[in-house]
Amino acid sequence: MNKKSLINQKNIAYILIAPVVVIFLIFMVYPVLRSLYLSFFELVSGSYEFVGLKNYAALFKDEIFYKSLFNTCIFLIVQVPVMIGGALLIAVAIEQKFIKGKAFFRTTIFLPSVTALVAYALVFKVLLNGDHGLINYVIELFGGKGINWFYEEWPARFAIIISITWRWLGYNMIILLAGIQSIPSELMEAADIDGATFWDKLFYITIPMVKQIILFCTITSTIGTLQLFDEPFILQKVVRTMQQSQWDSICTIMVSDI
């Protein structure tokens, strides 16, 4: 069998995608199937024993499971639309002709997405501190009442939503920005000649032209939100291991420097 019979127009596509398929099967499909298999077992004295549906029965009887599912749905319903909508508006605003220093704004808004998870979680823990946090300081400055962000049910949820949105808004903005830049300038120029407003161009030109990219960002953000664990764990659990007096000292120093 010669080389021409091995590689031809019929199988060249399969040969090219074969490495990706193999990697996907090893690092994505196999772990999922392995996890599904292990869900029917229980680790006892270092060895796995088959327990059937016992683990699933225990899961659906666990109140914490339903609480976690409810919280995840809240994050998904609130955070994803706010983040995608905000990312789109910022991307459109940066591309306006009168904006100077576009590279600076793009870099600044994107930087949070490459910030270390623990670092940004600690920063938000300080900003949202119930006693001396900067956010409460601003709220009280305008006559409002401070919020106990991390020790009340709904404020804790919104604290997580705020921190996640801050981190990933710039990431989605960059993706949407690439799509907006691919829109032919002639369309915008024609809209300006016809007297279209900013909102007219946004709803009748920009969004229809980048709807596939918006869908991509929505899907990836939905997947990320459904897999959410690190931010709530660090904000609500790990950071609490520090003494409250330490946090009070840090927050007081930050506020006093304003």
SEDORO-391505 format. One record per residue (C-alpha): residue in one letter; x, y, z; residue number from 1. Coordinates in Angstrom, 1 decimal, padded with zeros to 4 digits, m for minus. Layout:
N
<atom "A" <X Y Z> NUM>,
...
***
This chain:
258
<atom "M" <000.0 000.0 000.0> 1>,
<atom "N" <001.6 003.3 m001.1> 2>,
<atom "K" <001.3 006.8 000.5> 3>,
<atom "K" <m001.2 008.0 m002.0> 4>,
<atom "S" <m003.7 005.3 m000.9> 5>,
<atom "L" <m003.2 006.3 002.8> 6>,
<atom "I" <m003.7 010.0 002.4> 7>,
<atom "N" <m006.2 011.3 m000.1> 8>,
<atom "Q" <m009.0 013.8 m000.4> 9>,
<atom "K" <m011.5 011.5 001.3> 10>,
<atom "N" <m009.6 010.9 004.5> 11>,
<atom "I" <m007.3 013.9 004.9> 12>,
<atom "A" <m009.9 015.8 007.0> 13>,
<atom "Y" <m010.2 012.8 009.4> 14>,
<atom "I" <m006.4 012.6 009.7> 15>,
<atom "L" <m006.0 016.3 010.5> 16>,
<atom "I" <m008.7 016.2 013.2> 17>,
<atom "A" <m007.5 012.9 014.7> 18>,
<atom "P" <m005.1 014.4 017.3> 19>,
<atom "V" <m007.9 016.7 018.6> 20>,
<atom "V" <m010.3 013.9 018.8> 21>,
<atom "V" <m007.8 011.7 020.6> 22>,
<atom "I" <m007.0 014.4 023.2> 23>,
<atom "F" <m010.7 015.2 023.6> 24>,
<atom "L" <m011.5 011.5 024.3> 25>,
<atom "I" <m008.6 011.1 026.8> 26>,
<atom "F" <m009.1 014.3 028.8> 27>,
<atom "M" <m012.8 015.0 028.4> 28>,
<atom "V" <m014.8 011.9 027.6> 29>,
<atom "Y" <m012.9 009.4 029.7> 30>,
<atom "P" <m013.0 011.4 032.9> 31>,
<atom "V" <m016.8 011.9 032.5> 32>,
<atom "L" <m017.3 008.2 032.0> 33>,
<atom "R" <m014.9 007.3 034.8> 34>,
<atom "S" <m016.7 009.6 037.2> 35>,
<atom "L" <m020.1 008.1 036.2> 36>,
<atom "Y" <m018.7 004.7 036.8> 37>,
<atom "L" <m017.3 005.6 040.2> 38>,
<atom "S" <m020.6 007.2 041.3> 39>,
<atom "F" <m021.9 003.7 041.8> 40>,
<atom "F" <m019.1 002.8 044.2> 41>,
<atom "E" <m018.1 003.8 047.7> 42>,
<atom "L" <m014.5 004.0 048.9> 43>,
<atom "V" <m014.2 001.7 051.9> 44>,
<atom "S" <m010.8 001.0 053.6> 45>,
<atom "G" <m008.9 002.0 050.4> 46>,
<atom "S" <m011.0 m000.1 048.0> 47>,
<atom "Y" <m014.1 000.6 046.0> 48>,
<atom "E" <m017.3 m001.3 046.8> 49>,
<atom "F" <m020.3 m001.4 044.5> 50>,
<atom "V" <m023.3 000.3 046.2> 51>,
<atom "G" <m025.6 000.8 043.2> 52>,
<atom "L" <m027.8 003.9 043.5> 53>,
<atom "K" <m027.1 004.5 047.1> 54>,
<atom "N" <m025.0 007.6 046.4> 55>,
<atom "Y" <m027.7 009.1 044.2> 56>,
<atom "A" <m030.4 008.4 046.8> 57>,
<atom "A" <m028.3 010.2 049.5> 58>,
<atom "L" <m027.7 013.1 047.1> 59>,
<atom "F" <m031.4 013.7 046.4> 60>,
<atom "K" <m032.1 013.5 050.2> 61>,
<atom "D" <m029.5 016.1 051.0> 62>,
<atom "E" <m030.9 019.6 051.6> 63>,
<atom "I" <m027.5 021.2 050.8> 64>,
<atom "F" <m027.7 019.8 047.3> 65>,
<atom "Y" <m031.0 021.6 046.6> 66>,
<atom "K" <m029.6 024.7 048.2> 67>,
<atom "S" <m026.5 024.6 046.0> 68>,
<atom "L" <m028.7 024.0 042.9> 69>,
<atom "F" <m030.9 027.0 043.7> 70>,
<atom "N" <m027.8 029.2 044.2> 71>,
<atom "T" <m026.3 028.1 040.9> 72>,
<atom "C" <m029.6 028.9 039.1> 73>,
<atom "I" <m029.6 032.4 040.7> 74>,
<atom "F" <m026.1 033.0 039.5> 75>,
<atom "L" <m027.0 031.8 036.1> 76>,
<atom "I" <m030.1 033.8 035.7> 77>,
<atom "V" <m028.7 037.0 037.0> 78>,
<atom "Q" <m025.0 037.0 036.4> 79>,
<atom "V" <m024.8 035.7 032.8> 80>,
<atom "P" <m027.2 038.2 031.2> 81>,
<atom "V" <m025.7 041.1 033.1> 82>,
<atom "M" <m022.1 040.1 032.2> 83>,
<atom "I" <m022.9 039.5 028.5> 84>,
<atom "G" <m024.9 042.7 028.2> 85>,
<atom "G" <m022.3 044.8 030.0> 86>,
<atom "A" <m019.5 043.3 027.9> 87>,
<atom "L" <m021.4 044.1 024.7> 88>,
<atom "L" <m022.1 047.7 025.7> 89>,
<atom "I" <m018.5 048.3 026.8> 90>,
<atom "A" <m017.2 046.7 023.5> 91>,
<atom "V" <m019.4 049.0 021.5> 92>,
<atom "A" <m018.5 052.0 023.5> 93>,
<atom "I" <m014.7 051.4 023.1> 94>,
<atom "E" <m015.1 051.2 019.3> 95>,
<atom "Q" <m016.7 054.7 019.1> 96>,
<atom "K" <m014.6 057.0 017.0> 97>,
<atom "F" <m014.3 059.7 019.7> 98>,
<atom "I" <m012.7 057.3 022.2> 99>,
<atom "K" <m009.0 057.9 022.6> 100>,
<atom "G" <m006.6 055.4 024.1> 101>,
<atom "K" <m008.6 052.3 023.0> 102>,
<atom "A" <m005.7 049.9 023.6> 103>,
<atom "F" <m005.4 051.2 027.2> 104>,
<atom "F" <m009.1 050.6 027.9> 105>,
<atom "R" <m009.1 047.2 026.3> 106>,
<atom "T" <m006.1 046.1 028.4> 107>,
<atom "T" <m007.5 047.5 031.6> 108>,
<atom "I" <m010.9 045.9 031.3> 109>,
<atom "F" <m009.4 042.6 030.2> 110>,
<atom "L" <m006.8 042.4 033.1> 111>,
<atom "P" <m009.2 041.1 035.8> 112>,
<atom "S" <m009.7 037.8 033.8> 113>,
<atom "V" <m005.9 037.0 034.2> 114>,
<atom "T" <m005.9 038.0 037.9> 115>,
<atom "A" <m005.1 035.2 040.3> 116>,
<atom "L" <m008.3 033.8 041.8> 117>,
<atom "V" <m007.2 034.0 045.4> 118>,
<atom "A" <m005.9 037.5 045.0> 119>,
<atom "Y" <m009.1 039.0 043.6> 120>,
<atom "A" <m011.2 037.0 046.0> 121>,
<atom "L" <m009.3 038.6 048.9> 122>,
<atom "V" <m009.6 042.0 047.4> 123>,
<atom "F" <m013.4 041.6 047.2> 124>,
<atom "K" <m013.5 040.3 050.7> 125>,
<atom "V" <m011.9 043.5 051.8> 126>,
<atom "L" <m014.1 045.7 049.6> 127>,
<atom "L" <m017.3 044.1 050.7> 128>,
<atom "N" <m016.4 043.8 054.4> 129>,
<atom "G" <m019.5 044.5 056.4> 130>,
<atom "D" <m017.8 046.8 059.0> 131>,
<atom "H" <m015.1 048.8 057.2> 132>,
<atom "G" <m015.4 047.8 053.5> 133>,
<atom "L" <m015.1 050.4 050.8> 134>,
<atom "I" <m018.5 049.6 049.2> 135>,
<atom "N" <m020.3 050.1 052.5> 136>,
<atom "Y" <m018.3 053.3 053.1> 137>,
<atom "V" <m019.7 054.7 049.8> 138>,
<atom "I" <m023.2 053.5 050.5> 139>,
<atom "E" <m023.2 055.2 054.0> 140>,
<atom "L" <m021.6 058.3 052.4> 141>,
<atom "F" <m024.8 058.8 050.4> 142>,
<atom "G" <m027.0 058.1 053.4> 143>,
<atom "G" <m027.6 054.4 052.9> 144>,
<atom "K" <m027.2 051.6 055.4> 145>,
<atom "G" <m024.2 049.3 055.3> 146>,
<atom "I" <m024.8 045.7 054.1> 147>,
<atom "N" <m023.5 042.6 055.8> 148>,
<atom "W" <m022.3 041.1 052.5> 149>,
<atom "F" <m020.9 037.8 053.5> 150>,
<atom "Y" <m023.1 036.8 056.5> 151>,
<atom "E" <m026.6 037.3 055.0> 152>,
<atom "E" <m028.2 035.1 052.4> 153>,
<atom "W" <m029.0 037.3 049.5> 154>,
<atom "P" <m026.2 039.9 050.0> 155>,
<atom "A" <m023.8 036.9 049.9> 156>,
<atom "R" <m025.2 035.8 046.6> 157>,
<atom "F" <m024.9 039.2 045.1> 158>,
<atom "A" <m021.4 039.6 046.4> 159>,
<atom "I" <m020.4 036.4 044.5> 160>,
<atom "I" <m022.3 037.7 041.4> 161>,
<atom "I" <m020.4 041.1 041.6> 162>,
<atom "S" <m017.0 039.4 041.9> 163>,
<atom "I" <m017.6 037.0 039.1> 164>,
<atom "T" <m018.9 039.6 036.7> 165>,
<atom "W" <m015.9 041.9 037.5> 166>,
<atom "R" <m013.5 039.1 036.7> 167>,
<atom "W" <m015.0 037.7 033.4> 168>,
<atom "L" <m016.7 040.8 031.9> 169>,
<atom "G" <m013.4 041.8 030.2> 170>,
<atom "Y" <m012.8 038.3 028.8> 171>,
<atom "N" <m016.2 038.3 027.0> 172>,
<atom "M" <m015.7 042.0 026.0> 173>,
<atom "I" <m012.5 041.1 024.1> 174>,
<atom "I" <m014.3 038.3 022.2> 175>,
<atom "L" <m017.3 040.5 021.3> 176>,
<atom "L" <m014.9 043.3 020.4> 177>,
<atom "A" <m013.3 041.1 017.8> 178>,
<atom "G" <m016.7 040.5 016.2> 179>,
<atom "I" <m017.7 044.2 016.3> 180>,
<atom "Q" <m014.4 045.1 014.5> 181>,
<atom "S" <m015.3 042.7 011.7> 182>,
<atom "I" <m018.5 044.6 010.9> 183>,
<atom "P" <m018.0 046.5 007.6> 184>,
<atom "S" <m017.5 050.2 008.3> 185>,
<atom "E" <m019.7 051.1 005.3> 186>,
<atom "L" <m022.8 049.9 007.3> 187>,
<atom "M" <m022.1 052.3 010.2> 188>,
<atom "E" <m021.3 055.1 007.8> 189>,
<atom "A" <m024.6 054.6 005.9> 190>,
<atom "A" <m026.5 054.5 009.3> 191>,
<atom "D" <m024.9 057.8 010.3> 192>,
<atom "I" <m025.9 059.4 007.0> 193>,
<atom "D" <m029.5 058.2 007.6> 194>,
<atom "G" <m029.4 059.7 011.0> 195>,
<atom "A" <m029.4 056.5 013.1> 196>,
<atom "T" <m028.8 056.9 016.8> 197>,
<atom "F" <m026.4 054.9 018.9> 198>,
<atom "W" <m029.2 052.6 020.0> 199>,
<atom "D" <m030.5 052.2 016.4> 200>,
<atom "K" <m027.0 051.0 015.3> 201>,
<atom "L" <m026.7 048.8 018.3> 202>,
<atom "F" <m030.0 046.9 017.9> 203>,
<atom "Y" <m030.3 046.9 014.1> 204>,
<atom "I" <m026.7 046.5 013.0> 205>,
<atom "T" <m024.3 045.5 015.8> 206>,
<atom "I" <m026.3 042.8 017.6> 207>,
<atom "P" <m027.6 041.1 014.4> 208>,
<atom "M" <m024.1 041.0 013.0> 209>,
<atom "V" <m022.5 039.5 016.1> 210>,
<atom "K" <m025.4 037.3 017.3> 211>,
<atom "Q" <m023.4 034.2 016.7> 212>,
<atom "I" <m020.5 035.5 018.9> 213>,
<atom "I" <m023.0 036.6 021.6> 214>,
<atom "L" <m024.4 033.0 021.5> 215>,
<atom "F" <m020.9 031.6 021.9> 216>,
<atom "C" <m020.1 033.9 024.9> 217>,
<atom "T" <m023.5 033.0 026.4> 218>,
<atom "I" <m022.8 029.3 026.1> 219>,
<atom "T" <m019.3 029.4 027.5> 220>,
<atom "S" <m020.4 031.7 030.4> 221>,
<atom "T" <m023.3 029.4 031.2> 222>,
<atom "I" <m021.0 026.4 031.3> 223>,
<atom "G" <m018.6 028.3 033.5> 224>,
<atom "T" <m021.3 029.4 035.9> 225>,
<atom "L" <m022.8 025.9 036.2> 226>,
<atom "Q" <m019.3 024.7 037.1> 227>,
<atom "L" <m018.8 027.5 039.6> 228>,
<atom "F" <m017.1 026.5 042.8> 229>,
<atom "D" <m013.8 028.3 043.5> 230>,
<atom "E" <m015.1 031.8 044.0> 231>,
<atom "P" <m017.9 030.9 046.5> 232>,
<atom "F" <m015.5 028.6 048.4> 233>,
<atom "I" <m012.8 031.2 048.7> 234>,
<atom "L" <m015.1 034.1 049.5> 235>,
<atom "Q" <m017.3 032.3 051.9> 236>,
<atom "K" <m015.1 029.6 053.5> 237>,
<atom "V" <m011.4 030.0 053.2> 238>,
<atom "V" <m011.2 033.7 053.9> 239>,
<atom "R" <m013.3 033.3 057.1> 240>,
<atom "T" <m010.4 031.4 058.6> 241>,
<atom "M" <m008.6 034.7 059.2> 242>,
<atom "Q" <m009.4 036.5 062.4> 243>,
<atom "Q" <m012.0 039.2 062.0> 244>,
<atom "S" <m009.7 041.6 063.7> 245>,
<atom "Q" <m007.2 041.1 060.9> 246>,
<atom "W" <m009.8 042.0 058.3> 247>,
<atom "D" <m010.9 045.0 060.3> 248>,
<atom "S" <m007.3 046.3 060.4> 249>,
<atom "I" <m006.8 045.8 056.7> 250>,
<atom "C" <m010.2 047.5 055.8> 251>,
<atom "T" <m009.6 050.4 058.2> 252>,
<atom "I" <m006.2 051.1 056.6> 253>,
<atom "M" <m007.7 051.0 053.1> 254>,
<atom "V" <m010.5 053.4 054.0> 255>,
<atom "S" <m008.3 055.8 055.8> 256>,
<atom "D" <m006.1 056.1 052.7> 257>,
<atom "I" <m009.0 057.3 050.6> 258>,
***
